[in-house]
């Protein structure tokens, strides 16, 4: 039977078909366009047979082969325009995933109270850079219609790594509260309750899953039609192995070994205390196994507390338990300026359930009676001791106060910080303390008078650390300080406007803001002095 040759009117592909198909409607095998074959000269063309979707099923035709590229499946094409519907959907999903992953560092990765930390301030720079590079590579490969498969393999591998990375970070941030360090440090556990994974991490995870899944589908189809899945399997195995290693490095650390003495250091004391009702105003401690003290830690000073009120309150989206306590000074050997100790809260059998640091900043004489209201702690629902204090009736609770340090009105002190910083060359005195809002930021400013009696000779500049302590010498905040003004021995110098940018989430900042200047001390420890004659002395 002779063959009828013709060209597709849509794509100009050369085709041929048997003469018995003349008069039928066919589809071009190259572009899927509809072609009406001419009627035969001798007999009318038979009506074409179509299926339920209207496609011609009668007869067969054989396109003339012109090149191997003409027989490529849409999945094998180097042009995205030739992708079928499923491949185009996958391409759009991958593009959206790249966009989400690129934007994720601009959002918070870690929530802390009402604030938090954006990803761009940390490892988010790496995520943003690699994702932008991946988007650029994909765009270039699609525009030039070359190296599409290798580029997609690389980008898909990055998506797989990002899945492990984002997942490990979410795991790490979400498991802070359950870490061993938090269980051993109630104060740190309180802060941990305000920490949670931010929206940026979840956006990054969703974007990474979209990249890995969508590009994996495209690459698998391309590799399947090419008859070679080895590159796909190799890159998938390698990226998953690297992702697991990355997750182990980034994810939560294992429990600390028994006997380990490593612990983070801090320049400020965890026992920040204030008479005002401020968040984290007292040291929080859960010591159910500590035996009840049988006698005062410091002889000659004995205070008897009585619980007169207990209430639960929500303030500024946080929860607190506040206590009202009546005090009786049973024994005071000499007039007291301030007392610091630990208030033990126990059940009726005398078993200590909870202990809180307590400071009394007032003059006390033997036989005095006074009431202090609004002392307490920030409530943590995950701590059994907190729940016990909140849920137990006041009549079923007993108080005992253990004195740890005393400052007398004559200036002498018992107890207190043994390693408190000491003044050497310059002796500062706090004259004033104020809070100021400026340019949408908050600051705490202090005015300091410097006593220069101990200077050897005139100075050009002095650099050191200014320690702010309570009346017992416990450091609460340390800030670097430099005096650029010339100082003369024996001539006092007043410096105004020493301070710091206020952060409401830092307990040391809250302590400085809430504590009156009469209950604060300042100590200066010099590090380096430059004298007028050019000599330099490093401490």
C-alpha positions as CSV (number, residue, x, y, z in Angstrom):
1,X,0.0,0.0,0.0
2,X,1.4,3.4,-1.0
3,X,2.1,6.1,1.6
4,X,0.8,9.6,1.6
5,X,3.4,12.3,2.6
6,X,2.5,15.7,4.1
7,X,3.7,18.4,6.5
8,X,2.0,19.3,9.8
9,X,0.5,22.8,9.3
10,X,1.3,23.6,13.0
11,X,4.9,22.6,13.5
12,X,6.0,21.8,9.9
13,X,7.0,18.3,11.0
14,X,7.3,16.0,7.9
15,X,4.8,13.1,8.3
16,X,3.5,10.2,6.2
17,X,0.4,8.0,6.5
18,X,-1.3,5.2,4.6
19,X,-3.6,6.3,1.8
20,X,-6.5,4.5,3.5
21,X,-6.4,7.2,6.2
22,X,-7.2,10.0,3.8
23,X,-10.2,12.1,4.8
24,X,-9.7,11.4,8.5
25,X,-8.8,13.8,11.4
26,X,-5.6,12.9,13.1
27,X,-3.2,14.3,15.7
28,X,0.3,15.3,15.0
29,X,2.6,13.1,17.1
30,X,5.1,16.0,17.5
31,X,2.9,18.9,18.6
32,X,-0.5,17.2,19.2
33,X,-2.1,19.5,16.8
34,X,-5.2,18.4,14.8
35,X,-4.7,17.7,11.1
36,X,-7.6,17.1,8.6
37,X,-6.2,14.8,5.8
38,X,-7.6,15.5,2.3
39,X,-10.4,13.4,0.8
40,X,-9.3,10.5,-1.5
41,X,-10.2,11.2,-5.2
42,X,-12.0,7.9,-6.0
43,X,-14.1,7.3,-2.9
44,X,-15.5,9.3,0.0
45,X,-13.5,9.3,3.2
46,X,-14.9,7.1,5.9
47,X,-16.0,8.8,9.1
48,X,-13.2,8.7,11.7
49,X,-13.7,6.6,14.9
50,X,-13.3,8.6,18.0
51,X,-13.1,7.6,21.7
52,X,-15.2,9.1,24.6
53,X,-12.9,12.1,24.7
54,X,-13.2,12.8,21.0
55,X,-9.7,11.6,20.1
56,X,-9.2,9.7,16.8
57,X,-8.5,6.1,17.4
58,X,-9.0,4.6,13.8
59,X,-6.0,3.9,11.7
60,X,-2.3,4.2,12.3
61,X,0.3,6.6,10.9
62,X,4.1,6.7,11.1
63,X,5.9,10.0,11.3
64,X,9.0,10.4,9.4
65,X,12.0,10.4,11.7
66,X,14.2,13.5,11.3
67,X,16.3,13.5,14.5
68,X,16.5,11.9,17.9
69,X,15.3,15.2,19.5
70,X,12.0,14.8,17.7
71,X,11.1,11.7,19.8
72,X,11.9,13.2,23.2
73,X,9.3,12.8,25.9
74,X,8.3,16.1,27.7
75,X,10.2,14.9,30.8
76,X,13.4,14.7,28.8
77,X,13.1,18.1,27.1
78,X,15.6,20.8,28.1
79,X,12.9,23.4,27.7
80,X,10.4,24.0,30.5
81,X,7.8,25.0,27.9
82,X,7.7,21.4,26.7
83,X,6.9,20.0,30.2
84,X,3.5,18.4,30.6
85,X,0.9,19.5,33.2
86,X,2.3,17.4,36.0
87,X,5.9,18.6,35.5
88,X,4.8,22.2,35.3
89,X,2.9,21.9,38.6
90,X,6.0,20.4,40.2
91,X,8.2,23.2,38.8
92,X,5.8,25.8,40.3
93,X,5.9,24.0,43.7
94,X,9.7,24.0,43.6
95,X,9.8,27.7,42.7
96,X,7.5,28.5,45.6
97,X,9.6,26.4,48.0
98,X,12.8,28.2,46.9
99,X,11.1,31.5,47.6
100,X,9.9,30.4,51.1
101,X,13.3,29.1,52.0
102,X,14.9,32.4,50.8
103,X,12.5,34.5,52.8
104,X,12.7,32.4,56.0
105,X,15.8,34.1,57.4
106,X,14.0,37.4,57.4
107,X,11.5,36.1,60.0
108,X,12.1,35.1,63.6
109,X,13.8,31.8,64.0
110,X,13.6,31.9,67.8
111,X,10.7,33.5,69.8
112,X,11.6,34.9,73.2
113,X,8.7,36.5,75.0
114,X,7.3,39.2,72.8
115,X,10.7,39.5,71.0
116,X,13.0,37.0,69.3
117,X,15.9,36.5,67.0
118,X,15.7,36.5,63.2
119,X,17.5,34.0,61.1
120,X,19.5,36.6,59.2
121,X,21.4,37.4,62.4
122,X,22.9,33.9,62.5
123,X,23.0,30.9,60.2
124,X,20.2,32.4,58.1
125,X,22.8,34.2,56.1
126,X,24.1,30.8,54.8
127,X,20.6,29.6,54.0
128,X,19.8,32.8,52.2
129,X,23.0,32.8,50.2
130,X,22.7,29.1,49.1
131,X,19.1,29.5,48.2
132,X,19.7,32.6,46.1
133,X,22.5,30.8,44.3
134,X,20.2,27.8,43.7
135,X,17.5,30.1,42.2
136,X,20.1,31.8,40.0
137,X,21.4,28.4,38.7
138,X,17.9,27.2,38.0
139,X,17.0,30.4,36.1
140,X,20.2,30.2,34.0
141,X,19.8,26.6,33.1
142,X,16.2,27.1,32.0
143,X,17.0,30.2,30.0
144,X,19.9,28.6,28.2
145,X,18.1,25.2,28.0
146,X,21.4,23.4,29.0
147,X,22.6,21.4,31.9
148,X,19.0,21.3,33.3
149,X,19.3,17.8,34.9
150,X,22.6,18.4,36.8
151,X,21.4,21.7,38.0
152,X,18.1,20.2,39.3
153,X,20.0,17.5,41.0
154,X,22.1,20.0,42.8
155,X,19.2,22.2,43.9
156,X,17.2,19.2,44.9
157,X,20.1,18.0,47.1
158,X,20.2,21.5,48.8
159,X,16.5,21.2,49.5
160,X,17.1,17.8,51.2
161,X,19.9,19.2,53.3
162,X,17.7,22.2,54.2
163,X,14.9,19.8,55.4
164,X,17.3,18.2,57.9
165,X,18.8,21.6,58.9
166,X,15.4,23.3,59.6
167,X,14.1,20.2,61.3
168,X,17.1,20.0,63.6
169,X,16.9,23.7,64.5
170,X,13.1,23.3,65.4
171,X,14.0,20.2,67.4
172,X,16.8,22.0,69.2
173,X,14.8,25.2,70.1
174,X,11.7,23.2,71.1
175,X,13.6,20.9,73.4
176,X,15.5,23.6,75.4
177,X,13.0,23.3,78.3
178,X,13.6,19.5,78.6
179,X,17.4,19.7,78.6
180,X,19.4,18.5,81.6
181,X,20.7,22.0,82.2
182,X,17.2,23.4,82.6
183,X,16.2,20.7,85.0
184,X,19.2,21.5,87.2
185,X,18.8,25.3,87.0
186,X,15.3,26.5,87.8
187,X,16.2,30.1,87.0
188,X,17.2,29.1,83.5
189,X,14.1,27.0,83.2
190,X,12.0,30.0,83.7
191,X,13.6,31.8,80.8
192,X,13.3,28.6,78.7
193,X,9.5,28.6,79.0
194,X,9.5,31.8,76.9
195,X,11.6,30.3,74.1
196,X,10.0,28.6,71.1
197,X,10.7,28.0,67.4
198,X,9.8,31.0,65.3
199,X,7.8,31.3,62.1
200,X,11.0,31.5,60.0
201,X,12.0,28.0,60.9
202,X,8.6,26.6,59.9
203,X,8.6,28.6,56.6
204,X,12.1,27.3,55.8
205,X,11.0,23.7,56.6
206,X,7.9,23.9,54.4
207,X,10.0,25.5,51.6
208,X,12.7,22.9,51.8
209,X,10.1,20.0,51.7
210,X,8.6,21.6,48.6
211,X,12.0,21.9,46.9
212,X,13.1,18.3,47.7
213,X,9.7,16.7,46.8
214,X,8.9,18.6,43.7
215,X,12.4,18.5,42.1
216,X,12.7,14.9,43.2
217,X,9.6,14.1,41.1
218,X,10.9,16.0,38.0
219,X,14.3,14.4,38.2
220,X,12.9,10.9,38.7
221,X,10.7,11.2,35.6
222,X,13.5,12.6,33.5
223,X,15.9,9.9,34.7
224,X,13.3,7.2,34.2
225,X,12.7,8.2,30.5
226,X,16.4,8.5,30.0
227,X,16.8,5.0,31.4
228,X,19.4,5.9,34.0
229,X,18.4,6.4,37.6
230,X,21.9,6.0,39.1
231,X,22.7,9.8,39.3
232,X,19.4,10.3,41.1
233,X,20.0,7.5,43.6
234,X,23.6,8.7,44.2
235,X,22.7,12.3,44.9
236,X,19.7,11.3,47.1
237,X,21.8,9.0,49.2
238,X,24.6,11.5,49.6
239,X,22.4,14.4,50.5
240,X,20.4,12.3,53.0
241,X,23.7,11.1,54.6
242,X,25.0,14.7,54.8
243,X,21.6,15.8,56.1
244,X,21.7,13.3,59.0
245,X,25.3,14.5,59.9
246,X,24.2,18.1,59.8
247,X,21.1,17.4,62.0
248,X,23.3,15.7,64.6
249,X,25.7,18.7,64.6
250,X,22.9,21.3,64.7
251,X,20.4,19.5,66.8
252,X,20.1,19.3,70.6
253,X,23.2,18.3,72.6
254,X,23.1,15.1,74.5
255,X,22.8,15.0,78.3
256,X,25.8,16.2,80.2
257,X,28.0,13.6,81.7
258,X,27.8,12.9,85.4
259,X,30.3,14.9,87.4
260,X,30.7,17.5,84.7
261,X,31.6,20.9,86.1
262,X,31.3,22.9,82.9
263,X,28.6,25.6,83.2
264,X,28.1,28.9,81.5
265,X,29.5,31.9,83.3
266,X,27.8,35.2,83.7
267,X,28.9,38.7,84.7
268,X,25.6,39.3,86.5
269,X,24.1,37.5,89.4
270,X,21.1,35.2,89.1
271,X,20.0,36.4,92.5
272,X,18.7,39.8,91.3
273,X,16.3,41.0,93.9
274,X,14.2,44.1,94.4
275,X,11.6,45.4,96.7
276,X,9.4,46.5,93.9
277,X,7.1,44.0,92.1
278,X,9.1,43.4,88.9
279,X,9.4,40.2,86.8
280,X,12.0,37.8,88.2
281,X,12.5,40.0,91.3
282,X,13.8,37.2,93.4
283,X,16.1,34.2,93.0
284,X,14.0,31.1,92.3
285,X,15.1,27.8,93.7
286,X,13.4,24.4,94.0
287,X,15.2,22.4,96.8
288,X,12.7,19.8,98.1
289,X,15.6,17.6,99.3
290,X,17.4,20.3,101.3
291,X,17.0,19.8,105.0
292,X,15.2,22.5,106.9
293,X,17.7,24.7,108.7
294,X,17.6,24.2,112.5
295,X,19.3,27.5,113.4
296,X,20.1,30.8,111.8
297,X,23.1,30.9,109.4
298,X,24.2,34.1,111.1
299,X,23.8,34.3,114.9
300,X,22.3,37.4,116.5
301,X,19.8,38.1,113.7
302,X,16.5,36.2,113.7
303,X,13.4,37.1,111.8
304,X,10.1,35.3,112.0
305,X,7.9,35.4,108.9
306,X,4.2,34.8,108.8
307,X,2.3,34.3,105.5
308,X,-0.7,36.6,105.4
309,X,-1.6,36.6,101.7
310,X,-1.0,34.6,98.5
311,X,-2.4,35.3,95.1
312,X,-2.0,34.4,91.5
313,X,-1.9,37.2,88.8
314,X,-1.4,37.6,85.1
315,X,0.5,40.7,84.1
316,X,1.8,41.6,80.7
317,X,1.0,38.2,79.3
318,X,3.0,36.5,82.1
319,X,2.0,34.7,85.3
320,X,3.1,35.4,88.8
321,X,2.5,34.2,92.4
322,X,2.7,37.1,94.9
323,X,3.2,36.7,98.6
324,X,2.4,39.0,101.5
325,X,4.5,38.4,104.6
326,X,4.4,39.8,108.2
327,X,7.8,40.0,109.8
328,X,8.8,40.0,113.5
329,X,12.4,40.8,114.5
330,X,12.9,38.4,117.4
331,X,16.6,38.9,117.8
332,X,18.7,41.8,116.4
333,X,22.0,42.3,118.1
334,X,22.5,45.7,116.6
335,X,20.6,48.0,114.2
336,X,20.3,46.5,110.7
337,X,20.5,48.3,107.4
338,X,19.5,45.3,105.1
339,X,19.0,41.6,105.4
340,X,19.4,39.0,102.7
341,X,18.4,35.3,103.0
342,X,16.2,32.5,101.8
343,X,12.5,32.1,102.6
344,X,11.7,28.4,102.9
345,X,8.0,27.4,102.2
346,X,7.1,24.1,103.7
347,X,4.1,21.9,104.4
348,X,2.7,21.4,107.8
349,X,5.2,18.6,108.5
350,X,8.1,20.9,107.9
351,X,9.2,19.5,104.6
352,X,10.6,22.3,102.4
353,X,8.6,22.5,99.1
354,X,10.1,25.7,97.7
355,X,12.7,28.3,98.5
356,X,12.9,31.9,97.3
357,X,15.6,34.5,97.8
358,X,14.4,37.4,99.8
359,X,16.0,40.7,100.6
360,X,14.7,43.2,103.1
361,X,16.1,46.7,102.5
362,X,15.0,48.6,105.5
363,X,16.2,49.6,109.0
364,X,15.3,46.9,111.6
365,X,15.7,46.9,115.4
366,X,14.9,44.1,117.8
367,X,11.2,43.8,118.4
368,X,10.2,45.6,115.2
369,X,7.2,44.3,113.2
370,X,6.5,45.1,109.6
371,X,4.7,43.8,106.5
372,X,6.1,43.4,103.0
373,X,3.7,42.8,100.1
374,X,4.1,41.9,96.5
375,X,7.2,39.6,96.7
376,X,7.0,36.4,94.8
377,X,8.1,34.7,91.6
378,X,7.3,34.2,88.0
379,X,5.1,31.1,87.7
380,X,6.3,28.1,85.7
381,X,3.6,25.5,85.2
382,X,6.2,22.8,84.4
383,X,7.8,23.0,87.9
384,X,6.1,20.9,90.6
385,X,7.2,23.3,93.4
386,X,5.6,26.3,91.7
387,X,2.3,24.3,91.2
388,X,2.4,23.3,94.9
389,X,2.8,26.9,96.1
390,X,0.0,28.0,93.8
391,X,-2.5,25.3,94.6
392,X,-1.9,24.8,98.3
393,X,-4.1,26.8,100.8
394,X,-2.3,29.5,102.8
395,X,-3.2,27.9,106.1
396,X,-1.5,24.6,105.0
397,X,1.9,26.4,104.4
398,X,4.6,27.3,106.9
399,X,7.5,29.8,106.5
400,X,11.0,30.0,107.9
401,X,13.6,32.5,107.0
402,X,17.3,31.6,106.8
403,X,19.6,34.7,107.1
404,X,22.6,34.6,104.7
405,X,23.9,38.1,104.9
406,X,23.4,41.3,107.0
407,X,24.5,44.9,106.5
408,X,24.4,46.9,109.8
409,X,23.8,50.6,110.1
410,X,27.3,51.2,111.2
411,X,28.6,49.9,107.8
412,X,29.8,46.5,108.9
413,X,28.6,43.4,107.2
414,X,28.3,39.7,107.9
415,X,28.0,37.1,105.1
416,X,27.7,38.6,101.7
417,X,29.7,38.0,98.5
418,X,33.2,36.8,99.4
419,X,34.6,37.4,95.9
420,X,32.9,40.8,95.4
421,X,34.8,43.2,93.2
422,X,36.9,45.8,95.1
423,X,37.8,49.3,94.3
424,X,41.5,50.0,93.6
425,X,42.5,53.4,92.1
426,X,39.2,55.1,91.5
427,X,36.2,55.0,93.9
428,X,32.8,55.7,92.3
429,X,29.7,57.0,94.0
430,X,26.3,56.7,92.4
431,X,24.7,60.1,92.4
432,X,21.6,59.6,90.2
433,X,19.9,57.0,88.0
434,X,17.2,57.6,85.4
435,X,15.3,55.9,82.6
436,X,14.9,57.5,79.2
437,X,13.2,56.7,75.9
438,X,15.0,58.1,72.9
439,X,14.5,57.4,69.2
440,X,12.2,54.4,69.9
441,X,14.8,52.9,72.2
442,X,15.1,52.7,76.0
443,X,18.2,53.6,78.1
444,X,19.2,53.6,81.7
445,X,21.6,56.5,82.5
446,X,23.7,57.0,85.7
447,X,25.7,59.9,87.1
448,X,28.9,58.9,88.9
449,X,31.3,60.9,91.1
450,X,34.8,59.6,91.0
451,X,37.1,59.9,94.0
452,X,40.7,60.2,92.8
453,X,42.5,60.2,96.1
454,X,44.4,57.0,95.3
455,X,45.7,58.1,91.9
456,X,49.5,58.2,91.7
457,X,49.7,61.1,89.3
458,X,47.6,63.0,86.7
459,X,45.9,60.7,84.2
460,X,44.9,61.2,80.5
461,X,42.5,58.3,80.3
462,X,41.3,55.3,82.4
463,X,39.6,52.1,81.1
464,X,38.0,49.4,83.1
465,X,34.8,47.7,84.2
466,X,32.0,49.3,86.3
467,X,30.3,46.7,88.5
468,X,26.8,47.5,89.8
469,X,26.1,45.4,93.0
470,X,23.5,45.2,95.7
471,X,24.2,46.3,99.2
472,X,25.7,42.9,99.9
473,X,28.3,43.1,97.1
474,X,26.6,40.7,94.8
475,X,27.3,41.9,91.2
476,X,24.1,42.4,89.2
477,X,25.4,44.1,86.1
478,X,28.9,44.9,84.7
479,X,29.5,47.4,82.0
480,X,32.7,48.6,80.3
481,X,33.6,52.1,81.1
482,X,36.2,54.5,79.8
483,X,37.0,57.9,81.4
484,X,38.6,60.1,78.7
485,X,38.7,63.3,80.8
486,X,42.0,64.2,82.6
487,X,41.9,63.4,86.3
488,X,43.9,65.0,89.0
489,X,44.8,63.2,92.3
490,X,42.6,64.4,95.1
491,X,40.2,66.3,92.8
492,X,36.8,64.6,92.5
493,X,35.3,64.3,89.0
494,X,31.6,64.0,88.1
495,X,30.7,62.1,85.0
496,X,27.1,62.1,83.7
497,X,25.3,59.9,81.3
498,X,27.0,56.5,81.9
499,X,24.6,53.8,81.1
500,X,23.3,51.1,78.7
501,X,20.6,50.2,76.3
502,X,17.7,48.7,78.3
503,X,16.5,45.2,77.4
504,X,13.4,44.2,79.3
505,X,14.1,40.5,78.8
506,X,17.4,40.7,80.8
507,X,16.9,40.2,84.5
508,X,20.0,42.3,85.3
509,X,18.6,45.2,83.4
510,X,15.3,44.9,85.2
511,X,17.0,44.9,88.5
512,X,19.0,48.1,87.8
513,X,15.9,49.8,86.6
514,X,13.7,48.7,89.5
515,X,16.1,49.1,92.4
516,X,16.5,52.4,94.1
517,X,20.0,54.0,94.0
518,X,20.2,53.8,97.8
519,X,20.1,50.0,97.5
520,X,22.8,49.9,94.9
521,X,26.6,50.1,95.0
522,X,29.1,50.8,92.2
523,X,32.6,49.4,92.1
524,X,35.2,50.2,89.4
525,X,38.0,47.8,88.5
526,X,40.5,49.5,86.2
527,X,42.2,47.6,83.4
528,X,44.5,50.2,81.9
529,X,45.6,53.7,82.8
530,X,47.4,56.3,80.6
531,X,49.1,59.0,82.5
532,X,49.7,62.6,81.4
533,X,53.4,61.9,81.0
534,X,52.7,59.2,78.4
535,X,53.3,56.2,80.7
536,X,50.8,53.4,80.7
537,X,49.9,51.0,83.4
538,X,47.9,47.8,82.7
539,X,46.2,46.1,85.7
